[in-house]
Amino acid sequence: MSFTAEQIAKVLNGTIEGDPHIEVNNFSKIEEGKPGTLTFLANPKYTHYIYDTNASIVLVNSDFAAEHPIKATLIRTQNAYASLAILLDMVEKSKPRKTGVETMAYVDEKAVLGQNIYVGAFSYIAQGVRIGNNTQVYPQSYIGDGATIGENVVIYPGVKIYPGCRIGNNCILHSGVVIGSDGFGFAPEDGVYKKIPQLGIVIIEDDVEIGANTTVDRAVMDATIIHKGVKLDNLIQVAHNVEIGENTVMAAQVGISGSTKIGKSCIVGGQVGFGGHITIGDGANIGAQSGIISNIKEDAKIIGSPAIPVKDFFRSSVVFPKLPDMYRELAKLQKEIEKLKSNNNE
């Protein structure tokens, strides 16, 4: 299906520069743009590609100022990247949706399924499970006793949701996600570690997306909570009794130790490690590979291991390569001082 620049601009409330009747039927990267495709420019590093791209339409920010002629038709919007997301979402929602329970799936007679449900082959829906309308459970997924799944949820192949856990509306769980596995709780006793039963659950609120092979452990008591709008990348570990605030985002390989509380609207880079029983304030921005071992204030920007304020880290990073020379110079000065002391004593 093709769309004109005029139709797209109307959807995005954008303005057109160029041919309003030009049509596109696919997307492309700006550096690999092809005729008949739409691309976008949001990162200034890619600006030079816009002058040579063969894409037919380019989404740009409203304040973009061209320095050379551009052959593509431009659609200016407040946020080109967000506008692209709107278009991609429209395409995704236009795809055919599967419905029905496939033959090889098991659904317990006491499970309650909503309307327009899809359950793929070799999935297991246990006793007392409740699944809302328009939810899709792809093959080889497991939903344990008494778990509840909201409406418009997508559960991709191989997801495991342990008994009693709760998933809100409009969530996406990618392949390999495990919700509700036991937290890492053991008590040392006479030289061995005794398992502490994990009796709580996991609560995932609305509009949460969890990447492939990410795990969220059930609480010792009460609940591990992922609040509304959180986005977790692949390969993240969320330990027992952790709480992640609304609209926080985390890149891959983050590890969060037990009972840590992370605030709203935080941005966490890849491979960040959080110690246990600490609190991260709302709006914190934590750079990749940071090690967080103490509480972080609201709106803090930190990086490093242990993490320190970003400005201090960059100042220190300038000094790091000079440390060997500085050490040698210091040793030389110490010898000279010792020599002067010796001469004075004579």
N, C-alpha and C positions, 0 to 999 in steps of 0.2 A: 504494500500500500504506500502510495506517495502523498506527500504533503507539500504545499507551497510555503514560501517564506511568509506570505501574508497570513496564512492559517496558523503557522507556528507563532508568529508575533502576536496574534490575537490571544492565543492561549497563555503566552508569557507576559502579556501586557508590555511588549517591547516595541521599539521603533526600528524601521527598516532603512538601510542605506544600500541602494542597489536595486536589483530586479525583484519586485514583490511576487512575480509569477514563477520564479525558478523553483523546481521541484527536487525533493530529496526522498530517498527511500531507505536510507541506512545511516549509520554513524561511522566516524573514522577519527583517528588521532590526527592532530593538526600537522604533524611532520610527515604523515603518510596519507594525507587527504586525497580522496578520489572524487571525480565528478559524480554528482548524484548523491553525495553524502553530506551530512552535517557534522561540524566539529565545534570546538570551543577554545577560547583563550582566557585563562584565569591567572596563570602563573607568568609573571614578567619574563622569566627565563626563556619562555617559548615565543616571545613576541616576534623574533626575526622570522619565524616560520610562516607568519600570517601573510607575508608579502609574496610568498611563492607557493602556498598551499593550493592544491587542485580541488579541495573541497568546495562545494557549491555555496554552502552557507556556513558562516562562522558566528557563534554567539560570543559577544564581548561585553565587558562591563560598560556602563553608560558613560564613564569618564575616560574611556580609551581614546587616545589621540594618535592617529596614524601619522607616521613620518614619511611614508612612501605610498604610491598608489597600490590599491588592493583590488584584485580582480574578482574575489568572492563577494557575495552579498552579505552584509553584516546585519545582525539583529542585536540591538543594544538593549540590555536589561540591567536592573540594579545589581544583580549577582549572576554572572555567567555560569558559574559552577552549580549554583542552586537551580538555575533554569535548566541546565542539562539534566540534573537529577529528576526534575518534574517530567521531562520528556521521556527519560528512560523508564520512569515509573509507569507512565502511560502505556509504553510498549509492553512492559512486563505484565500489566493488568489485562492487556488485550489478548494475551496468549490463552489458548483453550485450557480449562481447568478440568482435572479428573474428578469424578465423583463415584460413589459407591464403594462397597467393601469387596475386595478381590477374593477369589475363591480360597486361596491358601492362607488367608489371614485368620487369626483367632480373636473373636470378640466374645467376652464373657456375657452370659445372659443377663447379668445384673449391671452391666455397663450401660450408660445412657449416652446416646449419640444424637447430636443436633441434626439440622437439615443441611443438605448439600455437602455431606462429609465424604472424604476419601480416605480409605485405609488400604495401604498397599500389601502385597503378598508377603507372607512370613512375618508380619507384624503381630504383636501380642498385646491385646487390650484387656487388662485384668478386671477382677471383680470390683464393682463400685466406682469405676472410672466414669467421669463426666466430661464430655467433649462438646464444645459449643459449635454453633452454625458455621459453615463454610471453612472449617479447619481441614487441613490436609496432613495425613500421616503417611509418609512414604515407606517403602518396603523395609523390613528387618528392623523396625523400631519396637521398643518395649515401653509400655506405660503401666506402671505398677498399681497395686491395689489402692483404691481411694484417691488416686491423683485426679486433679481437675485441670482441664485445658480450656482456655477461653475461645472466643470467636475469632475467625480470620487468622488463625495461627498456621504457620508452615513448619512442619517437623520433617526434616530431610532424612534420607536413609541412615539407619544405624544409630539413631538417637536413643538414649536410655534415660527414662524418667522414673526414678525410684518411688516406692509407695508414699502416698500422702502429700507429695509435692504439688505446688500450685503454680500454674502458668496463666498469665493474664491474656488480654485481647491483643491481636495484631502483632504477635511476637514471631520471630523467625529463629529457629534452632537448626544450625547447620550440622552436617554429617559428623558423627563421632562425639557429639556433645553428651556429657553425662551430668544429669541433674540429681542431686540427692545422695551421692555416694558418701560413705562414712568419713567424717572429719578425722584428721590425724591426731587422735587422742589416746595417750598411753600414760600410765602412772608407774614410775619406778618402784619396785618392791622386791627386796632381797636379791638385788642384782639382775632382776628380769623386769620386763615391761608388761604390765597388765592392761588389757584393752579397756578403755572407758566407753561404754555403750553410747552411741550417738542417737538420741531419742527425738531430736527435733526434725524440722522439715526445711525445704527451700521454698521461698516465695519469690516469684518473678512477676513484676507488675507489667502494665500495658506497654506496648511499643518498644519492647526490648529486643535487640538482635544479638545473638551469641554465635561466635565463629567456630569453625570446625575444630574438633578435639579439645575444646575448652571444658573444664570440669568445675562444677560448683558443689561443694560439700554441704551435707545437711548439718544442722546445728547440734550441739550437745543437748541443749534444751532450747525451746522457743524456735527461732527461725534464722537462717541465713537469708538476707533480703537484698534483691536487686531491684532498685526502684525504677519508676517510670522513665522511659526514654534512654536508658543506658545502652551503650553500644560496646560490645566486647569483641576483640579480634580473635584470631585463631590461637590455640595453644596457651590459654591463660588458666592459671590455677587460683580459684577462689576458695579459701579455707572456711572451716566452720565458724558460724556466728559473725561472719563479715557482713557489713552493710555498705552498699554502694549507693550514693545519692543520685537524684534525678539528673538525667542528661549528661552524666559523666561518660567519657570515652577513653578506651584503653587500647593501645597497640599490642602486637603479639608478644607472647612469652613473659607477660607480667606475672609475678607471683605475690599473692596476698596472704599473709599469715593470719592465724585465728584471731577473731574478735577485734579486728581493725575496722574502724569506721572512716569511710571516705565520703567527702562532702558532695554537694551538688555542683554540676557544671565544671568538674575537674578535667584536665587533659593530661593523660599519662602516656609517656613514650614507651617504646618497646624495651623489654628485658628489665623493667624496673622491679626491684624487690622491696616489699614492705614487711617490716618487722611486725610482731604481734602486739595487740592491745594498745595501738596508737590511734590518734585521730588526725585526719587530714581535713583542713578547712575548705569551705566552699571556694570554687574558682581557682584552686591551686593548679599550677602548670609545672609538671615534673618531667625533666629531660630524660632521654633514653639512657638505660643502664645505671640509673641512679639507685643508690642504696638508702632506703628511708628507715631510720631506726628510732626516730622520736617524732613528737607531734609537729605538724606543719600548720602555720597560720593561714587564714583566708587570703586568697589572691597571691600567694607566694609564688615566685618563679625560682626553681632550684634545679641543680644538676650535680652529679658527682657521687662518689661513694667513699665515705658517707657524704650525703648530699649537702651542698652549701649553696648560698645565693648565687645565681647565675653570673652576676658581675664579678663576684669574688673568684668564681671558678675560672672565668676567662682571664682575669689578671694573673691567677696562679698558673694557668696553662702556658702563659708566655714565659714564666720563670722556670718551669719544669725542665726544658732542654738545657738551660744554663746551669743547673745544679752541679754537674760534675766539675765544670770550670770554677764555679763559685767555691766548691769544697776544696779544690786544689789551692785556690788563692787564699782561702781561710787558713789552710794548713801552713802555707808559706808565711803568712803574717804571724801565726802563732810561734813559728820557729824564730822569726826575727825578734818578736817580743821576748821570748825566752833568752835569746842571745843578749839583748839589751839589758835584761835583768841581771844576767850573769856578769856582764861588764861592769854594771853599777855596783855590784857586790864586791868586786875586786878593788 
